[in-house]
Amino acid sequence: MLVDQAVTKGNADNVERGLMLKAAILRDRGDLAASEALYPEIGAAWQAAKEKTLSDSRRERDIQMLIDVAHAERHAKGLDPSCQAKPDRDPAAD
């Protein structure tokens, strides 16, 4: 919800960052198609905010950086970095 608010109500920088974060969230959840569908909007928002063209490599680097930060935060909090449920283990097996 917060990302959507930044995109709809924010300035050019917030729109670009919000779209980039939304693409990272979608990719992190495994929805690559939905993430990639945002690329044209991300490119347009980048152009509006930075007044230059966003390269594919920069877009991919920024999205991956956001995913890496999320994984590190999860790990630091004792959660599975990939956000996948850990299988129940049998205490008798220990």
PDB file of N, CA, C and O in Angstrom:
ATOM      1  N   MET A   1       0.816  -1.187   0.000  1.00  0.00           N
ATOM      2  CA  MET A   1       0.000   0.000   0.000  1.00  0.00           C
ATOM      3  C   MET A   1       0.868   1.262   0.000  1.00  0.00           C
ATOM      4  O   MET A   1       0.587   2.215  -0.727  1.00  0.00           O
ATOM      5  N   LEU A   2       1.911   1.260   0.812  1.00  0.00           N
ATOM      6  CA  LEU A   2       2.760   2.443   0.886  1.00  0.00           C
ATOM      7  C   LEU A   2       3.466   2.705  -0.439  1.00  0.00           C
ATOM      8  O   LEU A   2       3.620   3.853  -0.855  1.00  0.00           O
ATOM      9  N   VAL A   3       3.890   1.634  -1.091  1.00  0.00           N
ATOM     10  CA  VAL A   3       4.544   1.790  -2.394  1.00  0.00           C
ATOM     11  C   VAL A   3       3.563   2.394  -3.390  1.00  0.00           C
ATOM     12  O   VAL A   3       3.918   3.307  -4.135  1.00  0.00           O
ATOM     13  N   ASP A   4       2.339   1.894  -3.407  1.00  0.00           N
ATOM     14  CA  ASP A   4       1.331   2.425  -4.324  1.00  0.00           C
ATOM     15  C   ASP A   4       1.041   3.895  -4.037  1.00  0.00           C
ATOM     16  O   ASP A   4       0.831   4.673  -4.968  1.00  0.00           O
ATOM     17  N   GLN A   5       1.028   4.286  -2.766  1.00  0.00           N
ATOM     18  CA  GLN A   5       0.805   5.695  -2.421  1.00  0.00           C
ATOM     19  C   GLN A   5       1.952   6.565  -2.927  1.00  0.00           C
ATOM     20  O   GLN A   5       1.721   7.661  -3.439  1.00  0.00           O
ATOM     21  N   ALA A   6       3.179   6.086  -2.786  1.00  0.00           N
ATOM     22  CA  ALA A   6       4.334   6.845  -3.272  1.00  0.00           C
ATOM     23  C   ALA A   6       4.260   7.028  -4.776  1.00  0.00           C
ATOM     24  O   ALA A   6       4.622   8.080  -5.302  1.00  0.00           O
ATOM     25  N   VAL A   7       3.788   5.999  -5.465  1.00  0.00           N
ATOM     26  CA  VAL A   7       3.697   6.071  -6.927  1.00  0.00           C
ATOM     27  C   VAL A   7       2.593   7.025  -7.361  1.00  0.00           C
ATOM     28  O   VAL A   7       2.778   7.785  -8.312  1.00  0.00           O
ATOM     29  N   THR A   8       1.463   7.002  -6.692  1.00  0.00           N
ATOM     30  CA  THR A   8       0.341   7.830  -7.132  1.00  0.00           C
ATOM     31  C   THR A   8       0.399   9.262  -6.610  1.00  0.00           C
ATOM     32  O   THR A   8      -0.126  10.170  -7.254  1.00  0.00           O
ATOM     33  N   LYS A   9       1.026   9.480  -5.460  1.00  0.00           N
ATOM     34  CA  LYS A   9       0.997  10.807  -4.852  1.00  0.00           C
ATOM     35  C   LYS A   9       2.358  11.462  -4.705  1.00  0.00           C
ATOM     36  O   LYS A   9       2.446  12.612  -4.274  1.00  0.00           O
ATOM     37  N   GLY A  10       3.412  10.755  -5.052  1.00  0.00           N
ATOM     38  CA  GLY A  10       4.756  11.266  -4.808  1.00  0.00           C
ATOM     39  C   GLY A  10       5.281  12.146  -5.923  1.00  0.00           C
ATOM     40  O   GLY A  10       4.678  12.274  -6.989  1.00  0.00           O
ATOM     41  N   ASN A  11       6.429  12.750  -5.641  1.00  0.00           N
ATOM     42  CA  ASN A  11       7.121  13.513  -6.671  1.00  0.00           C
ATOM     43  C   ASN A  11       7.833  12.535  -7.607  1.00  0.00           C
ATOM     44  O   ASN A  11       7.752  11.323  -7.407  1.00  0.00           O
ATOM     45  N   ALA A  12       8.514  13.036  -8.601  1.00  0.00           N
ATOM     46  CA  ALA A  12       9.138  12.176  -9.618  1.00  0.00           C
ATOM     47  C   ALA A  12      10.120  11.175  -9.006  1.00  0.00           C
ATOM     48  O   ALA A  12      10.160  10.019  -9.426  1.00  0.00           O
ATOM     49  N   ASP A  13      10.907  11.603  -8.025  1.00  0.00           N
ATOM     50  CA  ASP A  13      11.855  10.691  -7.382  1.00  0.00           C
ATOM     51  C   ASP A  13      11.132   9.584  -6.626  1.00  0.00           C
ATOM     52  O   ASP A  13      11.529   8.420  -6.689  1.00  0.00           O
ATOM     53  N   ASN A  14      10.069   9.948  -5.909  1.00  0.00           N
ATOM     54  CA  ASN A  14       9.313   8.943  -5.162  1.00  0.00           C
ATOM     55  C   ASN A  14       8.628   7.947  -6.087  1.00  0.00           C
ATOM     56  O   ASN A  14       8.549   6.759  -5.776  1.00  0.00           O
ATOM     57  N   VAL A  15       8.141   8.420  -7.207  1.00  0.00           N
ATOM     58  CA  VAL A  15       7.494   7.533  -8.169  1.00  0.00           C
ATOM     59  C   VAL A  15       8.494   6.519  -8.692  1.00  0.00           C
ATOM     60  O   VAL A  15       8.200   5.325  -8.747  1.00  0.00           O
ATOM     61  N   GLU A  16       9.660   6.981  -9.072  1.00  0.00           N
ATOM     62  CA  GLU A  16      10.700   6.085  -9.593  1.00  0.00           C
ATOM     63  C   GLU A  16      11.108   5.068  -8.539  1.00  0.00           C
ATOM     64  O   GLU A  16      11.185   3.875  -8.832  1.00  0.00           O
ATOM     65  N   ARG A  17      11.369   5.518  -7.319  1.00  0.00           N
ATOM     66  CA  ARG A  17      11.781   4.612  -6.250  1.00  0.00           C
ATOM     67  C   ARG A  17      10.663   3.637  -5.886  1.00  0.00           C
ATOM     68  O   ARG A  17      10.915   2.459  -5.635  1.00  0.00           O
ATOM     69  N   GLY A  18       9.441   4.129  -5.861  1.00  0.00           N
ATOM     70  CA  GLY A  18       8.304   3.268  -5.536  1.00  0.00           C
ATOM     71  C   GLY A  18       8.114   2.167  -6.554  1.00  0.00           C
ATOM     72  O   GLY A  18       7.870   1.016  -6.191  1.00  0.00           O
ATOM     73  N   LEU A  19       8.223   2.511  -7.826  1.00  0.00           N
ATOM     74  CA  LEU A  19       8.081   1.501  -8.877  1.00  0.00           C
ATOM     75  C   LEU A  19       9.214   0.483  -8.826  1.00  0.00           C
ATOM     76  O   LEU A  19       8.998  -0.711  -9.033  1.00  0.00           O
ATOM     77  N   MET A  20      10.417   0.964  -8.550  1.00  0.00           N
ATOM     78  CA  MET A  20      11.569   0.058  -8.446  1.00  0.00           C
ATOM     79  C   MET A  20      11.363  -0.903  -7.274  1.00  0.00           C
ATOM     80  O   MET A  20      11.633  -2.098  -7.394  1.00  0.00           O
ATOM     81  N   LEU A  21      10.888  -0.387  -6.151  1.00  0.00           N
ATOM     82  CA  LEU A  21      10.634  -1.231  -4.985  1.00  0.00           C
ATOM     83  C   LEU A  21       9.511  -2.228  -5.265  1.00  0.00           C
ATOM     84  O   LEU A  21       9.592  -3.389  -4.862  1.00  0.00           O
ATOM     85  N   LYS A  22       8.476  -1.778  -5.948  1.00  0.00           N
ATOM     86  CA  LYS A  22       7.369  -2.673  -6.282  1.00  0.00           C
ATOM     87  C   LYS A  22       7.859  -3.814  -7.176  1.00  0.00           C
ATOM     88  O   LYS A  22       7.470  -4.965  -6.978  1.00  0.00           O
ATOM     89  N   ALA A  23       8.704  -3.504  -8.151  1.00  0.00           N
ATOM     90  CA  ALA A  23       9.265  -4.541  -9.023  1.00  0.00           C
ATOM     91  C   ALA A  23      10.116  -5.514  -8.215  1.00  0.00           C
ATOM     92  O   ALA A  23      10.076  -6.720  -8.458  1.00  0.00           O
ATOM     93  N   ALA A  24      10.889  -4.999  -7.254  1.00  0.00           N
ATOM     94  CA  ALA A  24      11.716  -5.871  -6.415  1.00  0.00           C
ATOM     95  C   ALA A  24      10.849  -6.785  -5.554  1.00  0.00           C
ATOM     96  O   ALA A  24      11.147  -7.971  -5.413  1.00  0.00           O
ATOM     97  N   ILE A  25       9.788  -6.244  -4.983  1.00  0.00           N
ATOM     98  CA  ILE A  25       8.888  -7.049  -4.155  1.00  0.00           C
ATOM     99  C   ILE A  25       8.262  -8.162  -4.985  1.00  0.00           C
ATOM    100  O   ILE A  25       8.208  -9.314  -4.554  1.00  0.00           O
ATOM    101  N   LEU A  26       7.793  -7.813  -6.169  1.00  0.00           N
ATOM    102  CA  LEU A  26       7.175  -8.822  -7.030  1.00  0.00           C
ATOM    103  C   LEU A  26       8.172  -9.911  -7.412  1.00  0.00           C
ATOM    104  O   LEU A  26       7.847 -11.098  -7.381  1.00  0.00           O
ATOM    105  N   ARG A  27       9.381  -9.502  -7.772  1.00  0.00           N
ATOM    106  CA  ARG A  27      10.401 -10.484  -8.145  1.00  0.00           C
ATOM    107  C   ARG A  27      10.760 -11.355  -6.949  1.00  0.00           C
ATOM    108  O   ARG A  27      10.924 -12.568  -7.088  1.00  0.00           O
ATOM    109  N   ASP A  28      10.884 -10.742  -5.776  1.00  0.00           N
ATOM    110  CA  ASP A  28      11.216 -11.503  -4.576  1.00  0.00           C
ATOM    111  C   ASP A  28      10.132 -12.520  -4.240  1.00  0.00           C
ATOM    112  O   ASP A  28      10.421 -13.570  -3.666  1.00  0.00           O
ATOM    113  N   ARG A  29       8.908 -12.218  -4.591  1.00  0.00           N
ATOM    114  CA  ARG A  29       7.793 -13.145  -4.370  1.00  0.00           C
ATOM    115  C   ARG A  29       7.710 -14.207  -5.462  1.00  0.00           C
ATOM    116  O   ARG A  29       6.901 -15.130  -5.371  1.00  0.00           O
ATOM    117  N   GLY A  30       8.540 -14.082  -6.491  1.00  0.00           N
ATOM    118  CA  GLY A  30       8.558 -15.070  -7.556  1.00  0.00           C
ATOM    119  C   GLY A  30       7.714 -14.720  -8.758  1.00  0.00           C
ATOM    120  O   GLY A  30       7.556 -15.546  -9.657  1.00  0.00           O
ATOM    121  N   ASP A  31       7.164 -13.513  -8.801  1.00  0.00           N
ATOM    122  CA  ASP A  31       6.322 -13.088  -9.918  1.00  0.00           C
ATOM    123  C   ASP A  31       7.136 -12.238 -10.896  1.00  0.00           C
ATOM    124  O   ASP A  31       6.978 -11.019 -10.969  1.00  0.00           O
ATOM    125  N   LEU A  32       8.000 -12.905 -11.633  1.00  0.00           N
ATOM    126  CA  LEU A  32       8.908 -12.226 -12.558  1.00  0.00           C
ATOM    127  C   LEU A  32       8.149 -11.482 -13.651  1.00  0.00           C
ATOM    128  O   LEU A  32       8.531 -10.373 -14.025  1.00  0.00           O
ATOM    129  N   ALA A  33       7.079 -12.081 -14.164  1.00  0.00           N
ATOM    130  CA  ALA A  33       6.310 -11.440 -15.236  1.00  0.00           C
ATOM    131  C   ALA A  33       5.713 -10.107 -14.775  1.00  0.00           C
ATOM    132  O   ALA A  33       5.768  -9.118 -15.505  1.00  0.00           O
ATOM    133  N   ALA A  34       5.149 -10.079 -13.574  1.00  0.00           N
ATOM    134  CA  ALA A  34       4.566  -8.838 -13.051  1.00  0.00           C
ATOM    135  C   ALA A  34       5.655  -7.797 -12.799  1.00  0.00           C
ATOM    136  O   ALA A  34       5.450  -6.605 -13.029  1.00  0.00           O
ATOM    137  N   SER A  35       6.808  -8.255 -12.327  1.00  0.00           N
ATOM    138  CA  SER A  35       7.937  -7.353 -12.109  1.00  0.00           C
ATOM    139  C   SER A  35       8.380  -6.727 -13.430  1.00  0.00           C
ATOM    140  O   SER A  35       8.552  -5.512 -13.526  1.00  0.00           O
ATOM    141  N   GLU A  36       8.561  -7.562 -14.434  1.00  0.00           N
ATOM    142  CA  GLU A  36       9.014  -7.077 -15.744  1.00  0.00           C
ATOM    143  C   GLU A  36       7.974  -6.184 -16.413  1.00  0.00           C
ATOM    144  O   GLU A  36       8.327  -5.309 -17.203  1.00  0.00           O
ATOM    145  N   ALA A  37       6.706  -6.396 -16.107  1.00  0.00           N
ATOM    146  CA  ALA A  37       5.654  -5.549 -16.691  1.00  0.00           C
ATOM    147  C   ALA A  37       5.783  -4.100 -16.229  1.00  0.00           C
ATOM    148  O   ALA A  37       5.273  -3.191 -16.885  1.00  0.00           O
ATOM    149  N   LEU A  38       6.458  -3.882 -15.109  1.00  0.00           N
ATOM    150  CA  LEU A  38       6.659  -2.524 -14.594  1.00  0.00           C
ATOM    151  C   LEU A  38       7.839  -1.801 -15.253  1.00  0.00           C
ATOM    152  O   LEU A  38       7.987  -0.592 -15.079  1.00  0.00           O
ATOM    153  N   TYR A  39       8.669  -2.510 -15.997  1.00  0.00           N
ATOM    154  CA  TYR A  39       9.879  -1.917 -16.558  1.00  0.00           C
ATOM    155  C   TYR A  39       9.623  -0.666 -17.397  1.00  0.00           C
ATOM    156  O   TYR A  39      10.361   0.308 -17.250  1.00  0.00           O
ATOM    157  N   PRO A  40       8.614  -0.645 -18.266  1.00  0.00           N
ATOM    158  CA  PRO A  40       8.381   0.594 -19.025  1.00  0.00           C
ATOM    159  C   PRO A  40       8.029   1.779 -18.114  1.00  0.00           C
ATOM    160  O   PRO A  40       8.496   2.896 -18.337  1.00  0.00           O
ATOM    161  N   GLU A  41       7.211   1.530 -17.094  1.00  0.00           N
ATOM    162  CA  GLU A  41       6.867   2.597 -16.147  1.00  0.00           C
ATOM    163  C   GLU A  41       8.096   3.051 -15.361  1.00  0.00           C
ATOM    164  O   GLU A  41       8.285   4.243 -15.120  1.00  0.00           O
ATOM    165  N   ILE A  42       8.923   2.091 -14.967  1.00  0.00           N
ATOM    166  CA  ILE A  42      10.147   2.431 -14.238  1.00  0.00           C
ATOM    167  C   ILE A  42      11.041   3.304 -15.119  1.00  0.00           C
ATOM    168  O   ILE A  42      11.581   4.312 -14.661  1.00  0.00           O
ATOM    169  N   GLY A  43      11.192   2.913 -16.373  1.00  0.00           N
ATOM    170  CA  GLY A  43      12.018   3.689 -17.297  1.00  0.00           C
ATOM    171  C   GLY A  43      11.501   5.106 -17.484  1.00  0.00           C
ATOM    172  O   GLY A  43      12.279   6.060 -17.500  1.00  0.00           O
ATOM    173  N   ALA A  44      10.194   5.243 -17.625  1.00  0.00           N
ATOM    174  CA  ALA A  44       9.595   6.579 -17.794  1.00  0.00           C
ATOM    175  C   ALA A  44       9.759   7.408 -16.522  1.00  0.00           C
ATOM    176  O   ALA A  44      10.051   8.602 -16.590  1.00  0.00           O
ATOM    177  N   ALA A  45       9.573   6.783 -15.373  1.00  0.00           N
ATOM    178  CA  ALA A  45       9.716   7.497 -14.106  1.00  0.00           C
ATOM    179  C   ALA A  45      11.165   7.917 -13.883  1.00  0.00           C
ATOM    180  O   ALA A  45      11.428   9.015 -13.391  1.00  0.00           O
ATOM    181  N   TRP A  46      12.099   7.049 -14.242  1.00  0.00           N
ATOM    182  CA  TRP A  46      13.527   7.374 -14.124  1.00  0.00           C
ATOM    183  C   TRP A  46      13.846   8.575 -15.009  1.00  0.00           C
ATOM    184  O   TRP A  46      14.530   9.508 -14.589  1.00  0.00           O
ATOM    185  N   GLN A  47      13.340   8.536 -16.235  1.00  0.00           N
ATOM    186  CA  GLN A  47      13.570   9.640 -17.174  1.00  0.00           C
ATOM    187  C   GLN A  47      13.034  10.943 -16.598  1.00  0.00           C
ATOM    188  O   GLN A  47      13.694  11.978 -16.689  1.00  0.00           O
ATOM    189  N   ALA A  48      11.850  10.905 -16.011  1.00  0.00           N
ATOM    190  CA  ALA A  48      11.243  12.114 -15.443  1.00  0.00           C
ATOM    191  C   ALA A  48      12.027  12.625 -14.235  1.00  0.00           C
ATOM    192  O   ALA A  48      12.175  13.833 -14.051  1.00  0.00           O
ATOM    193  N   ALA A  49      12.523  11.711 -13.423  1.00  0.00           N
ATOM    194  CA  ALA A  49      13.228  12.109 -12.206  1.00  0.00           C
ATOM    195  C   ALA A  49      14.673  12.521 -12.468  1.00  0.00           C
ATOM    196  O   ALA A  49      15.170  13.475 -11.870  1.00  0.00           O
ATOM    197  N   LYS A  50      15.340  11.806 -13.356  1.00  0.00           N
ATOM    198  CA  LYS A  50      16.784  12.003 -13.547  1.00  0.00           C
ATOM    199  C   LYS A  50      17.130  12.729 -14.844  1.00  0.00           C
ATOM    200  O   LYS A  50      18.263  13.170 -15.036  1.00  0.00           O
ATOM    201  N   GLU A  51      16.145  12.848 -15.727  1.00  0.00           N
ATOM    202  CA  GLU A  51      16.342  13.477 -17.037  1.00  0.00           C
ATOM    203  C   GLU A  51      17.416  12.763 -17.855  1.00  0.00           C
ATOM    204  O   GLU A  51      18.181  13.390 -18.587  1.00  0.00           O
ATOM    205  N   LYS A  52      17.455  11.434 -17.714  1.00  0.00           N
ATOM    206  CA  LYS A  52      18.318  10.602 -18.550  1.00  0.00           C
ATOM    207  C   LYS A  52      17.711   9.213 -18.619  1.00  0.00           C
ATOM    208  O   LYS A  52      16.826   8.868 -17.837  1.00  0.00           O
ATOM    209  N   THR A  53      18.195   8.425 -19.561  1.00  0.00           N
ATOM    210  CA  THR A  53      17.659   7.087 -19.795  1.00  0.00           C
ATOM    211  C   THR A  53      18.203   6.100 -18.778  1.00  0.00           C
ATOM    212  O   THR A  53      19.381   6.139 -18.424  1.00  0.00           O
ATOM    213  N   LEU A  54      17.328   5.212 -18.313  1.00  0.00           N
ATOM    214  CA  LEU A  54      17.711   4.145 -17.397  1.00  0.00           C
ATOM    215  C   LEU A  54      18.211   2.956 -18.207  1.00  0.00           C
ATOM    216  O   LEU A  54      17.498   2.440 -19.067  1.00  0.00           O
ATOM    217  N   SER A  55      19.428   2.527 -17.932  1.00  0.00           N
ATOM    218  CA  SER A  55      19.952   1.343 -18.626  1.00  0.00           C
ATOM    219  C   SER A  55      19.384   0.083 -17.989  1.00  0.00           C
ATOM    220  O   SER A  55      19.017   0.073 -16.814  1.00  0.00           O
ATOM    221  N   ASP A  56      19.320  -0.974 -18.783  1.00  0.00           N
ATOM    222  CA  ASP A  56      18.847  -2.260 -18.268  1.00  0.00           C
ATOM    223  C   ASP A  56      19.719  -2.740 -17.110  1.00  0.00           C
ATOM    224  O   ASP A  56      19.212  -3.261 -16.116  1.00  0.00           O
ATOM    225  N   SER A  57      21.035  -2.562 -17.245  1.00  0.00           N
ATOM    226  CA  SER A  57      21.943  -3.039 -16.205  1.00  0.00           C
ATOM    227  C   SER A  57      21.748  -2.266 -14.896  1.00  0.00           C
ATOM    228  O   SER A  57      21.820  -2.852 -13.815  1.00  0.00           O
ATOM    229  N   ARG A  58      21.503  -0.969 -14.988  1.00  0.00           N
ATOM    230  CA  ARG A  58      21.260  -0.174 -13.777  1.00  0.00           C
ATOM    231  C   ARG A  58      19.946  -0.589 -13.123  1.00  0.00           C
ATOM    232  O   ARG A  58      19.871  -0.712 -11.900  1.00  0.00           O
ATOM    233  N   ARG A  59      18.915  -0.805 -13.929  1.00  0.00           N
ATOM    234  CA  ARG A  59      17.619  -1.230 -13.387  1.00  0.00           C
ATOM    235  C   ARG A  59      17.770  -2.563 -12.662  1.00  0.00           C
ATOM    236  O   ARG A  59      17.280  -2.721 -11.544  1.00  0.00           O
ATOM    237  N   GLU A  60      18.443  -3.519 -13.288  1.00  0.00           N
ATOM    238  CA  GLU A  60      18.626  -4.832 -12.681  1.00  0.00           C
ATOM    239  C   GLU A  60      19.470  -4.753 -11.409  1.00  0.00           C
ATOM    240  O   GLU A  60      19.187  -5.441 -10.428  1.00  0.00           O
ATOM    241  N   ARG A  61      20.492  -3.926 -11.427  1.00  0.00           N
ATOM    242  CA  ARG A  61      21.350  -3.757 -10.245  1.00  0.00           C
ATOM    243  C   ARG A  61      20.550  -3.179  -9.089  1.00  0.00           C
ATOM    244  O   ARG A  61      20.657  -3.658  -7.960  1.00  0.00           O
ATOM    245  N   ASP A  62      19.748  -2.154  -9.358  1.00  0.00           N
ATOM    246  CA  ASP A  62      18.967  -1.519  -8.302  1.00  0.00           C
ATOM    247  C   ASP A  62      17.896  -2.454  -7.743  1.00  0.00           C
ATOM    248  O   ASP A  62      17.683  -2.497  -6.531  1.00  0.00           O
ATOM    249  N   ILE A  63      17.230  -3.197  -8.610  1.00  0.00           N
ATOM    250  CA  ILE A  63      16.222  -4.148  -8.133  1.00  0.00           C
ATOM    251  C   ILE A  63      16.882  -5.235  -7.293  1.00  0.00           C
ATOM    252  O   ILE A  63      16.373  -5.579  -6.227  1.00  0.00           O
ATOM    253  N   GLN A  64      17.996  -5.776  -7.750  1.00  0.00           N
ATOM    254  CA  GLN A  64      18.685  -6.825  -6.996  1.00  0.00           C
ATOM    255  C   GLN A  64      19.183  -6.297  -5.658  1.00  0.00           C
ATOM    256  O   GLN A  64      19.156  -7.019  -4.662  1.00  0.00           O
ATOM    257  N   MET A  65      19.636  -5.054  -5.620  1.00  0.00           N
ATOM    258  CA  MET A  65      20.095  -4.467  -4.365  1.00  0.00           C
ATOM    259  C   MET A  65      18.950  -4.413  -3.346  1.00  0.00           C
ATOM    260  O   MET A  65      19.155  -4.720  -2.172  1.00  0.00           O
ATOM    261  N   LEU A  66      17.761  -4.030  -3.783  1.00  0.00           N
ATOM    262  CA  LEU A  66      16.608  -3.993  -2.888  1.00  0.00           C
ATOM    263  C   LEU A  66      16.262  -5.387  -2.377  1.00  0.00           C
ATOM    264  O   LEU A  66      15.927  -5.551  -1.204  1.00  0.00           O
ATOM    265  N   ILE A  67      16.339  -6.380  -3.239  1.00  0.00           N
ATOM    266  CA  ILE A  67      16.081  -7.762  -2.833  1.00  0.00           C
ATOM    267  C   ILE A  67      17.139  -8.231  -1.836  1.00  0.00           C
ATOM    268  O   ILE A  67      16.813  -8.884  -0.845  1.00  0.00           O
ATOM    269  N   ASP A  68      18.398  -7.901  -2.095  1.00  0.00           N
ATOM    270  CA  ASP A  68      19.481  -8.298  -1.188  1.00  0.00           C
ATOM    271  C   ASP A  68      19.301  -7.674   0.195  1.00  0.00           C
ATOM    272  O   ASP A  68      19.556  -8.330   1.205  1.00  0.00           O
ATOM    273  N   VAL A  69      18.870  -6.427   0.249  1.00  0.00           N
ATOM    274  CA  VAL A  69      18.625  -5.761   1.534  1.00  0.00           C
ATOM    275  C   VAL A  69      17.504  -6.484   2.281  1.00  0.00           C
ATOM    276  O   VAL A  69      17.605  -6.720   3.485  1.00  0.00           O
ATOM    277  N   ALA A  70      16.440  -6.831   1.565  1.00  0.00           N
ATOM    278  CA  ALA A  70      15.325  -7.548   2.200  1.00  0.00           C
ATOM    279  C   ALA A  70      15.783  -8.895   2.748  1.00  0.00           C
ATOM    280  O   ALA A  70      15.409  -9.270   3.859  1.00  0.00           O
ATOM    281  N   HIS A  71      16.584  -9.622   1.984  1.00  0.00           N
ATOM    282  CA  HIS A  71      17.087 -10.920   2.435  1.00  0.00           C
ATOM    283  C   HIS A  71      17.972 -10.756   3.671  1.00  0.00           C
ATOM    284  O   HIS A  71      17.878 -11.545   4.611  1.00  0.00           O
ATOM    285  N   ALA A  72      18.827  -9.737   3.671  1.00  0.00           N
ATOM    286  CA  ALA A  72      19.715  -9.504   4.815  1.00  0.00           C
ATOM    287  C   ALA A  72      18.911  -9.140   6.065  1.00  0.00           C
ATOM    288  O   ALA A  72      19.233  -9.596   7.162  1.00  0.00           O
ATOM    289  N   GLU A  73      17.879  -8.331   5.906  1.00  0.00           N
ATOM    290  CA  GLU A  73      17.024  -7.960   7.039  1.00  0.00           C
ATOM    291  C   GLU A  73      16.317  -9.185   7.608  1.00  0.00           C
ATOM    292  O   GLU A  73      16.243  -9.357   8.825  1.00  0.00           O
ATOM    293  N   ARG A  74      15.804 -10.026   6.734  1.00  0.00           N
ATOM    294  CA  ARG A  74      15.137 -11.243   7.192  1.00  0.00           C
ATOM    295  C   ARG A  74      16.111 -12.135   7.953  1.00  0.00           C
ATOM    296  O   ARG A  74      15.785 -12.670   9.013  1.00  0.00           O
ATOM    297  N   HIS A  75      17.306 -12.287   7.397  1.00  0.00           N
ATOM    298  CA  HIS A  75      18.326 -13.117   8.037  1.00  0.00           C
ATOM    299  C   HIS A  75      18.683 -12.549   9.411  1.00  0.00           C
ATOM    300  O   HIS A  75      18.798 -13.301  10.379  1.00  0.00           O
ATOM    301  N   ALA A  76      18.857 -11.235   9.503  1.00  0.00           N
ATOM    302  CA  ALA A  76      19.214 -10.596  10.770  1.00  0.00           C
ATOM    303  C   ALA A  76      18.135 -10.788  11.831  1.00  0.00           C
ATOM    304  O   ALA A  76      18.426 -10.789  13.027  1.00  0.00           O
ATOM    305  N   LYS A  77      16.905 -10.948  11.395  1.00  0.00           N
ATOM    306  CA  LYS A  77      15.785 -11.139  12.327  1.00  0.00           C
ATOM    307  C   LYS A  77      15.467 -12.611  12.563  1.00  0.00           C
ATOM    308  O   LYS A  77      14.464 -12.942  13.195  1.00  0.00           O
ATOM    309  N   GLY A  78      16.324 -13.490  12.055  1.00  0.00           N
ATOM    310  CA  GLY A  78      16.143 -14.916  12.278  1.00  0.00           C
ATOM    311  C   GLY A  78      15.096 -15.551  11.387  1.00  0.00           C
ATOM    312  O   GLY A  78      14.630 -16.657  11.661  1.00  0.00           O
ATOM    313  N   LEU A  79      14.728 -14.864  10.330  1.00  0.00           N
ATOM    314  CA  LEU A  79      13.755 -15.397   9.389  1.00  0.00           C
ATOM    315  C   LEU A  79      14.470 -16.015   8.202  1.00  0.00           C
ATOM    316  O   LEU A  79      15.645 -15.739   7.961  1.00  0.00           O
ATOM    317  N   ASP A  80      13.765 -16.846   7.466  1.00  0.00           N
ATOM    318  CA  ASP A  80      14.336 -17.408   6.249  1.00  0.00           C
ATOM    319  C   ASP A  80      14.527 -16.265   5.245  1.00  0.00           C
ATOM    320  O   ASP A  80      13.560 -15.582   4.909  1.00  0.00           O
ATOM    321  N   PRO A  81      15.746 -16.046   4.765  1.00  0.00           N
ATOM    322  CA  PRO A  81      15.993 -14.934   3.844  1.00  0.00           C
ATOM    323  C   PRO A  81      15.109 -14.930   2.600  1.00  0.00           C
ATOM    324  O   PRO A  81      14.796 -13.869   2.060  1.00  0.00           O
ATOM    325  N   SER A  82      14.705 -16.122   2.145  1.00  0.00           N
ATOM    326  CA  SER A  82      13.886 -16.187   0.937  1.00  0.00           C
ATOM    327  C   SER A  82      12.397 -16.077   1.251  1.00  0.00           C
ATOM    328  O   SER A  82      11.564 -16.090   0.345  1.00  0.00           O
ATOM    329  N   CYS A  83      12.066 -15.970   2.537  1.00  0.00           N
ATOM    330  CA  CYS A  83      10.666 -15.834   2.963  1.00  0.00           C
ATOM    331  C   CYS A  83       9.863 -17.104   2.713  1.00  0.00           C
ATOM    332  O   CYS A  83       8.632 -17.072   2.702  1.00  0.00           O
ATOM    333  N   GLN A  84      10.539 -18.194   2.518  1.00  0.00           N
ATOM    334  CA  GLN A  84       9.862 -19.478   2.345  1.00  0.00           C
ATOM    335  C   GLN A  84       9.685 -20.109   3.713  1.00  0.00           C
ATOM    336  O   GLN A  84      10.555 -19.994   4.577  1.00  0.00           O
ATOM    337  N   ALA A  85       8.574 -20.767   3.906  1.00  0.00           N
ATOM    338  CA  ALA A  85       8.328 -21.445   5.184  1.00  0.00           C
ATOM    339  C   ALA A  85       9.328 -22.582   5.338  1.00  0.00           C
ATOM    340  O   ALA A  85       9.554 -23.367   4.417  1.00  0.00           O
ATOM    341  N   LYS A  86       9.905 -22.649   6.497  1.00  0.00           N
ATOM    342  CA  LYS A  86      10.845 -23.744   6.771  1.00  0.00           C
ATOM    343  C   LYS A  86      10.026 -24.989   7.087  1.00  0.00           C
ATOM    344  O   LYS A  86       9.030 -24.915   7.807  1.00  0.00           O
ATOM    345  N   PRO A  87      10.445 -26.135   6.548  1.00  0.00           N
ATOM    346  CA  PRO A  87       9.701 -27.362   6.834  1.00  0.00           C
ATOM    347  C   PRO A  87       9.837 -27.718   8.307  1.00  0.00           C
ATOM    348  O   PRO A  87      10.882 -27.511   8.923  1.00  0.00           O
ATOM    349  N   ASP A  88       8.759 -28.255   8.851  1.00  0.00           N
ATOM    350  CA  ASP A  88       8.792 -28.721  10.240  1.00  0.00           C
ATOM    351  C   ASP A  88       9.813 -29.826  10.327  1.00  0.00           C
ATOM    352  O   ASP A  88       9.883 -30.706   9.468  1.00  0.00           O
ATOM    353  N   ARG A  89      10.600 -29.767  11.375  1.00  0.00           N
ATOM    354  CA  ARG A  89      11.579 -30.842  11.529  1.00  0.00           C
ATOM    355  C   ARG A  89      11.163 -31.720  12.693  1.00  0.00           C
ATOM    356  O   ARG A  89      10.456 -31.300  13.609  1.00  0.00           O
ATOM    357  N   ASP A  90      11.613 -32.909  12.624  1.00  0.00           N
ATOM    358  CA  ASP A  90      11.292 -33.894  13.651  1.00  0.00           C
ATOM    359  C   ASP A  90      12.312 -33.773  14.777  1.00  0.00           C
ATOM    360  O   ASP A  90      13.489 -34.061  14.562  1.00  0.00           O
ATOM    361  N   PRO A  91      11.886 -33.346  15.999  1.00  0.00           N
ATOM    362  CA  PRO A  91      12.843 -33.203  17.093  1.00  0.00           C
ATOM    363  C   PRO A  91      13.513 -34.520  17.442  1.00  0.00           C
ATOM    364  O   PRO A  91      14.622 -34.522  17.976  1.00  0.00           O
ATOM    365  N   ALA A  92      12.865 -35.636  17.154  1.00  0.00           N
ATOM    366  CA  ALA A  92      13.448 -36.942  17.433  1.00  0.00           C
ATOM    367  C   ALA A  92      14.664 -37.210  16.551  1.00  0.00           C
ATOM    368  O   ALA A  92      15.514 -38.036  16.884  1.00  0.00           O
ATOM    369  N   ALA A  93      14.737 -36.506  15.428  1.00  0.00           N
ATOM    370  CA  ALA A  93      15.840 -36.713  14.495  1.00  0.00           C
ATOM    371  C   ALA A  93      17.118 -36.033  14.984  1.00  0.00           C
ATOM    372  O   ALA A  93      18.201 -36.315  14.470  1.00  0.00           O
ATOM    373  N   ASP A  94      17.007 -35.145  15.968  1.00  0.00           N
ATOM    374  CA  ASP A  94      18.193 -34.422  16.477  1.00  0.00           C
ATOM    375  C   ASP A  94      19.069 -35.282  17.318  1.00  0.00           C
ATOM    376  O   ASP A  94      20.097 -34.819  17.814  1.00  0.00           O
TER     377      ASP A  94
END
